[in-house]
Amino acid sequence: MVFGILKDKKVGEYRVIMTPLEVAAIKDDGHTVLVQKDAGALAGFTNEQYEKEGAEIVETTEEMYERCDFIAKVKEIEENEYKLLKENQIIYTCIHPAAHKEQVQAILDSKCIAFTAEDSHRFGSVNCEAAGKQGVLMGLQAMLTINGGKGKFVSGLAGALV
């Protein structure tokens, strides 16, 4: 199978769906991995790191969709990608179907096989556990008296104010 790692182009998105180490694991299973040029740059991974682990660097989104059996990225499929979807091609990304009806229709029309990342993780999304833990820390910080809070400690320790 040919796996493709797309570069996310959504403003403010710095993540990449797969690290070079994960590419090596897929290669070790006998698959081909294509990585779109600079897909991991904003997350701190160079094209050379992906190549060292056996990936081929590909210039364009169009070539990625043309050559790959499996396409993965962090955020939603963008409107310019709708026409690139192919029948039986496997897509793995966040879809958020209620918010992106046109994307859902493009997926249905293309007859690709789409898995929504936010529904394939035990926390509802690969980001939910991290976001939840970060939310607790932010909430605790807001409760500090120096930040206008009441200064209560809510960790569940014996004798702590709730």
Protein Blocks (a to p, Z undefined) as FASTA:
>chain_A
ZZdddddfbehiabdfbdfklmmmmmmnopacdddehklmmnopafklmmmnopacdfbl
klmmmmpmbdcdfbdcdfklmmmpcghiacdddfklmlmmmlmmmmmmnopacddfklmc
fnopaklmmmmmmmmmmmmmmmpmklopaoiafehpghiaZZ
